[in-house]
Amino acid sequence: MNIGFGGNKVKQEKITKFFSSNEAEKKWFIIDAKDQILGRLATKVAGIIRGKNKAIFTPNSDTGDFVVVINADKVKLTGKRELLKNYKHYSGYPGGLKTVKYEDLKEKKPEFIIENAVKGMLPKNRLGNKLIKKLKVYAGDVHPHQAQKPELL
């Protein structure tokens, strides 16, 4: 026991263990996006990448796993969102606002839709930039990560 100010005895409390990214075991998971809702899929993926499904979750370190998403072109939206949703990008110049409809983006770059949704759910700092690199998205059901032996979720 430690002695505090004025001779009072102070109990020593248990200290919470914070895990670093080196101590966390990294796994690979594969998720099939076919007929899944975009937002619900993105929250599940963001939680796995962040490491929130583990007991050793530490908010300021990378304790998450790698995620491979296949069939990104078959993801669904609820209601009329497929017709109404737009993606905007501003170049910084006057009149530089670019708008792309969801339907057009799904045909050209279906991977971007899931990457954008997951990136919006990660921290907006250096850690978030590091975590988004653990997400691999593919339009079809073929991916080059068989050597990592990903587990199916």
N, C-alpha and C positions, 0 to 999 in steps of 0.2 A: 504494500500500500504506500501511496505517496502522501506526503504531508503537505497540506495546502497552506494558505496564508493564515496566520494567527494560531498555528498549532492544530487546526482542524484536520481530521483525517478525511481524505477524499478517495472514493472508490475509483479504481481504474476500470473504464468502460471497454467493452469489446470494440475493436476497430473494424470497420467494413473493408473488405479486400477489394481493391480495384484491379481489374485484369487489363493487361496491355494486349495489343494486337498480336504480339509474338506468342503469347500464352494460349490463345484461342485456337482450337482445332477447326480447320476450314474443310467443309464438305461441299459437294456439288449436288445440286438438286435440279431436276427437270420438271417443268410444268407445261402441260398441254393447254393452250388458250382456246381450243376449239369450243364454241358455244358458251364461253364464260363472259360475264359482264366485266367491262373494262375496269371500272373503279374498284370492284371487289377483288379482281385479280391483282390490280396494282397495289392495294393495301397489303395483300398477302405477300407479294414479292418484296415490297419495301421492308416489311417486318423481318423477313428472312435475311435480306441483305444487311440490314442494320444489326441483326443478332438479337432481336427482342424475344425470339422464341427460345432462347437459351437462359440457363440459370446464371451464367457469368456475364450477362449484359452490363456493359459499362457505357454510359452516354457519350463520353468523349474519346472512345477508342473503337477501332474496327474489330469487332468480335463476331461479325456475321459470316454468312456462307455465300458461295457463288450460286447463281441461278441462271438456268438456260430455259428460255421460253420458246416453244415451238408453236407452229400454226398461228402466228400473229395476224395473218390475214383473215382468220375466221373468228375474231373476237367480236362481241356484240355490244350494243348500247341499248338502253331502255327507252321506251316511249318514242318520241319523234326526234330524238337527238341525232340520229343518223342523217336526217335531213337538215337540221338546224345548226349543228355544231360547226364552228369555224376555228381555225388556228391562225393566230396573228403573229406577225414579226415586224418589228420596226427597225429600219436601218440607221436612224439617227438624223437623217436628212429631212428637210421639209417635203411632205408628200411621199415619204418613204415607207408608208404602212402597207405591208403585204398581207393579204388575206387568202387562205386556202380552205376550201370546203372539206369536210371530213370524208365525203365520198371520193373526191379526187385524190386526197392524200392516202386513202386506203388502197387505191389502185397503184399509185406510184411508189410510196414508201410505207408499207404497213408496219414495219419495225419501229418507225418513229413514234407512232401513236402510243405504243406501250412504253417505250423509253421515256417519252415526255411525261406520261402519267406517273411513272415511278419516280422520275427525277423531281417532280413537284412535291413528292411526299418525303423526300430526304432533306437533311439539314442544308441550309444555304451557306456553306463555308468550305474550307479545305477538306474536311472529313466527307462532306457530301460529294465533292468532286472525286474523291478516292473511292467511295462506295459505289458510285454509278458505273465504274469500270468493272464491277463484279457482276453486272447484268449483261447477258448475251441473248439477243432476240433474233429469231429467224422466222421468215414468212412461211416456209414449208415445214415438213416434219423431219427433214434431214439436217443434222448439225455435225460439226467437226470435233465434238468434245467427248467422243466415245472412250478415249484413253483415260479420262478422269473418272470414269465409272459413275455417272450421276445417278442418284436415287430418284425414282418417280414419285411425284407428289400428286 
